[in-house]
Amino acid sequence: MRRQTSVSRQPPGVAPAPMGWRHALWLAVLVAASVAFSLGFACAVPFAAFAAAVALTLGCREALYLTGALWLANQLIGFGVLHYPMDASTFTWGAVLGIVAVLTTFAGAFIIYEGSLFVVSATWLGGTEVFAPAIMIRILAINAVAFAGLLVLNRFGGVAGLTAKPAFP
């Protein structure tokens, strides 16, 4: 007679979460990267790249929490260091950026992120001129480079035992 043992299994395509201080360090590295991007690019932080990277390297719940933490770090830098204006429009845009960042954590990140912001601009807050092709190409380039860099950083994190190995080949 064989005894069944309970084995914790991840759903297909979900990387198991690493444990311990190395995992905490990996999360801190991502937040620090968000702070660096916030200081360097202000409103052009590559949230779509971060959303895709955390979706590929963390479990669902943790990816959503971390995306929220990345957004919060950006807002704290924006208001505390970069002196964003303290007005209703800025607060509203901050909230919209956070909501869209969380929504895009597991989706076609860049298109959904920027498309959602465009819809808000076109229907509610105005400012569609910032979606000019030259600006969108710049934002896409920032996100693409950030995503590639975050994937490389994740690979190094995996070698060092800071992150789980991605669930894809």
N, C-alpha and C positions, 0 to 999 in steps of 0.2 A: 504494500500500500504506500503510495507516494503522498507526502504532505505538500500541500500548496503553501507557498510562501508569498507574502505580499511584497510586491516589487513596485516601487514608485516609477511610473513611466510618464514621460512627457508626450503630449500629443505630437503627431508627425509635424515636422517643420518648426518645432519650438526648441530652442536651445535650453539645456538645463542651466539653472542659475548657479554660478559659483558661490562658494561659501567662504566665510571668514574675512579677515582683514584685507586680503587681496581684492575681494569683490568690492568692499567698501572703498578701497583705493581707486579701483576702476571707476566707480560712480563719481568719486571726487575729481578724478581726471576729466571726466566729461563735463562736470559743472565748471571746473576751472577753464576748460576750452570755451564754454559758453561765455564766461566772463571775459576772456580774451577777445572773442569775436565781438562781444557787446562794446568793449572799449575801442576796438578797431573799426567796427562797421556801424555802430549805433543801431539804427533801425533795420539794417540789412543783415542781421544775424541769420545764418543759414539754418533756420528751424526745420526746413524740409530735409536737409542732410542729416541733422541730428535725429529727427523722427525716424528716418529710414535706418540709420545706424543702430539706434536703440531697439527698434523693432526686430532687427536681425540678430541682436546679441543678448537680449533680455527676455524674460517672460512677459506676458501681456500686462499684468497688473504693474509690475515693476517698471516696464517701459512707459506706461502712462504716468506713473508717479514721477519718474525721472524727467520726462518731457515737461511736466508741470514745474519741477524744480529748475530746469533750464530756463523756462520762461520767467519764473520768479527772479532768478539771478539777473536776467536781462533787464527786467523792470527795475530792480533795485539799483543796478548800475545806471540805467537811464535816468531815473529820478534823483538818485543820490549823488552821482558823480557827473553825469553829462547834463544835468539840469534841464530835463525835459520840461516843457511848460506844464504848469499845474492848472489845466483847464479840462472841460468836459470832453472835448474832442480827443485830447491825448489819452485821457483815462479810458475812453470808449475804444480807441484804437488799441490800447494795451490789452484790454479785455478780449477784443476780437482776435488779436494775435495769439493770445493764450488758448482760446477756444479752438481756433483753426490749427494751432500746433498740435494739440491733443487729438483732434479729429484726423489729422494726417499721419499719425504715428504708424498706422498700418495700411496706408493707401498709396496710390501713385502720388507720392509726397509732393513733389514740386508743382505738378499741374493742379492738384486739388488745393494746395496751400495758396498759390498765387491766384488761381481761379476764384477761390472763395473770397480772397481779399478784393479782387476786381468786382465781384458781385456786390460786396458791401459798399465799395466806392461808387459803383454805378447806381445803386438803389437807395443809399442811405447817407453816407458820409461825404461823398464827393471825392475828388482827387484822382480821377481816372487818368489824368495826364502823366502820372508817375508809372503807368503801364506802357509807356512808349517802347518800341522794340529795342532801342539801344539800352534802355534801363533794364528791361527784362533779360536781355542777353547778359548784362553784367551780373544781375542777381542769379541767373542760372549758372554762370561761370563760378561765382562765389560758392554756391551750393554744391556744384560738381566737385570742385577742388576740396571743399570741406568734407564732403562725403568720402572721397577717395582717401583723404588724410585720416579720417576717423576709422575707416576700414583697416588701413595700415596700422594705426594705433591699436585697433582691436586685435590684430594679428600678433603684434608685440605683446599686448596684454595677455593673449592666450598662451604664448610661449612662456611668459613670466608667471602664469597661473593666476592672473588678475581677472580674467574673463572666461566665460564658457566658450568652448569651441562652437562656431556657427553650426546650425543644423543642416546646412547645405554643403555640397562638395566644394 
